Amino acid sequence: FSSIEELAKQIDQDFSNEEDKTRAVYSWIANNVEYDFKLAKTKNKRIRISYESEEERKQKEYDIMYEDANSTLKRRKAVCEGYSSLFKILCDLNDIECVKVQGFSKLSPRYIGKIPKVPDHTWNAVKINGEWKLVDVTWGAGHKDDQSGKFVKQFTDIFFFTDPDDFVLNHYPLDKKWLLTDKSIEEFSNYPFVYDYYFTSDVKLKNPPEGLLQMKSDRTVSLEIEGENIGELEYTTNSGRTYLKAKPTIINGLSNYQFKVSGSYLEIFINNNGWATFKIER
């Protein structure tokens, strides 16, 4: 596609309802745009605009967003601003109500227990059949390879219409109305660092999920986990140098685990997939 309007028209022709059109927008962007890590290092400058009326201000801001979306379409590269701008413009052109949401993200275990101060991420909220839904097409496109530092293309729809109580595990908006749930910034900061498998598996932490675990005198920490037939878990507390296993004790239908810890973090794996990481308090 050479223009946003061309892509929007094709989506409108191929799909008839709001949800399918929105999914098409999400899927096309996530499958065709890669994250630009070089741009991420330089794109911190604020754009200043002059205006004489509120209407002029809104029009200029929209024009800037359109140019960002257009650049994303043509370059096939962007940071979260470009992803979310293109998502919104395509929704607008298909008469689907959509907003960009700015806020905080939890990108690594070191953020556990720290209340964020500076917003670092942008995503979208979209109104489908009168109900607002949450979308993060940037995170749906792939991830960064820790060793090479390069973008790894890996489509996922985990962050399409995500349950707000799951979305808040790693997203917190500046405007609380876009939480679509009732959580505080303190709760967000204390959540564990969760991986994609946390969302796709049926294994969940007992609510509320707590990311700060208090080490006992015998150098163990405890967790209650919900899910059927979880069984033995694999975990590490020293950055993957040693992997241990833990068996549950079933109490009131919950799987209770005791983990022996030696480092500052506890990382849990289920079915060979990273599930969640916790911070150990001494």
N, C-alpha and C positions, 0 to 999 in steps of 0.2 A: 504494500500500500504506500502510495506517495503522499497522501494527505490524511489528516485526521477525519475529515468529512467523508472521504472515500471508505475508510474503515468503519466509521459509524453507520454509514448507509448500508454496507454489507451486513453488519450485525442486525440492523433493523429488518433487512430482507430475510435473513436466515432464521430469526427467532421472533416469536409473537408475544411473549409475556415478559414482564419486568425481571423476574428472577432469572430466566434463561438468558436474557440480554445481558444482565449484570454478570452472570457467570461467564458468558462469552468475552466480555470486556476483561475480566480478571484473567481468564485463561490465555487470551491472546497476548496481553502484556507480560504475564509471568513466563510465557514460553518464548517470547521474542525480544525481551529487553534484559540485558545483563547489568549487574551492579558495577558502577565505575568508581573503583577505589582511589584512582588518581584524582578524580574530581572531588571526592569526599574530603581530601586533604586540603583543598583550597576553597571549597564552597561554604565559607562561614561569614562572608561579607553581607551586610544588610543593604538592601536596595532602598534608597530614599526617593520618594516621589513628592512632587508639589501639586497642590490641587486647591481649587476655590470653592468646591462644594462636595458634599458627601457623595453625590451621584458621580462626580468626576473621579473621586478617590476610588470608588468601587470599580468603575470602568477601567481605570489604569491598573489596578491590582489584577483584574480579570485578564487584561491584555498581557501582563507579565506572566501570569499563570499559563495562558494559551501558548505563549512563545516557549515556555519551559516544556509544555506538553508536546509541542511541535518538534522541538529539538530532540526530545526523547524518542519520538516516532522515527525521525530521520537517522539519528545516530545509533539507535538500538542500544544505547547505554544511558544510565542515569543514576542518581542517588535517590533517596526516598522522596524528595520533593518532586522530581521528575516523574517517578512512578505514580505518585498520588495525584499529580496535576493531570497526567494523561488519563488516569482512571476517571477523574471528575469530569473532564471535558467530554469524553466519550459517553458518559452517563447523561450529561447535559444535552448532548445532541440526540440522545434517544429518549428525551423527556423523562428521565429518571432522577428524582431528587437526590442530590449527593453533596457532601461537604468534605473538606480536608480537615483533619484533626491533628493538631500538634501536641506533643507531649514527651514523656520519658519512656525509655525502653530498658529492659534488664538484659544486658548483653553478655554477662559472665558472672560466675559465682562471687567475684570480688565485690559486686554491687549489693550482696545480701547484707541487710542491716543498715544500709546507708540511704538516707533520704536524699533523693536527687534534687539538684538546684537548677541546672541548666537543661532545657529541653533539647533532645538529641534525635528526635524521630518524627516522622509524619505519616499518617495513614488515612483511611477514609471511613465515613459512615454513610450508608445509603438507605433510603426509605423504600421498602418493598411492601406493597399492599397495605400501606398505612403504618408499617412497623419498621423502626430503625434497626439496621444490621451493621455489624462491624467487619471491616475488610482491611487486610494488610497485604497488598499485592507485592510489595518489595520482598517481604519474607517468604512469599509464595514462589518466588523465582529461583531461589537457590541460596547458597551460603559461601562463606569464605573458607578456603583451605588453610588451616593454621600453619602448615609447613611451607607451602609455596606462596601464600599470600594472595593467590588468585581466586577469582570467582568460579564456583562450581555450579553449573546449571542443574537444578534439581527441582522440578515442579512439585508443588504440594498444594492441596486445597484446605489444609489445616486452618489457614487464616482467612478463609472465605466464610462469612456468616458464622463466625466463631461464637460459642456461648460466652456472654459477657463475663461470667464468673471464671472462665478459663482464660479469656483474652487478658484480663487484668493481672494475670500471673506475670506477664512480661510487657504490658503496656499500661501507662497511666497518663490520661489527657490533662492538659492545662485547664481546660474547662470541664468540670466534673459531670456536666450533663451528658457528656459523651462516654461516660463509664457504662451507662445503661445497667448499672447495678449500684449497690451501696457499699463502697469500700473506701477506706482512708489512705492517704499517702503513706502513713506509717505501716499499715497492713501490707501495702504493696512492697515497701522496702524490706520487710521481714519475710516475704515469700521466698521459697527456695528457687534456685535456678533450674528451670525445667527444659527438657529437650523435646523434640517433635514427637518422640514415642510416647511421652506422657499424655499427649492429646489423643493419639490414635489407639492407645491401649485402654482396657477397662480397669486398669489398676490406678487408683487415686489415693491421695493422702486423706486422712480423716480431716474433715472441715473444722476449723480453718487450717489451711496448709501452713506449717511453720518451718521457716528455713534456718532458724537459729536453734541449735540443739545444745543443751547443757550436758557437759561431760560429768559423769558420776565419779565417785572415789575409786571405783574399780576400772576406770578408763573405758567406760562404755557409754553409748548413747542409745536412746530408745525411739522407736517409731511405730505408729499405728497406721496400717495401710488397708484400704478397702479394695476388694476384688475377689473373684472366685478362683480357687485353685492356683494361688500365686506360687506357693511352694518356696523352694530355696532361692535366695537371691545372691548375686555376686556383687561385691563392692570393693572399693579401694579407698584408703585414707592417706595415701602418700603419692598422689599424682601418677597412679598407674604403675608404680614399680612393683607392688605386690597386690594380687587379687585374692580376696578371701570370700568365704561363703557363709551365709546365715540362714538358719531355719526358723520358721515362725512358731509362736505359741498362739493358738486360737483362743481369744477371749471375747465373749459377747459378739461373735460373728466377725470380729476384726483380727487381722493377722498382726501380731505384735512381734517386733524384731529387736534384738539386742546386737549392737555392732561394737566390736572392739576398735578403738581409734588410736592413731598415732600421729596424725597430722592435723592441719587446720580445717580440712574439708572432708566430707564424706560423699563419695560419688557412687550411685547405685545403678546397676545394670539389670535389665530384665530381658530374657531371651536374646542376650548378646547385644542389646540396644541400650545406649545411654538413656536413663529415665529422669533422674533428678540429682542435683548436687546441693548439699547443705553445708552451712558453716558451723564449726564446732566452737562453743564457748567454754572456757575453762574457769 
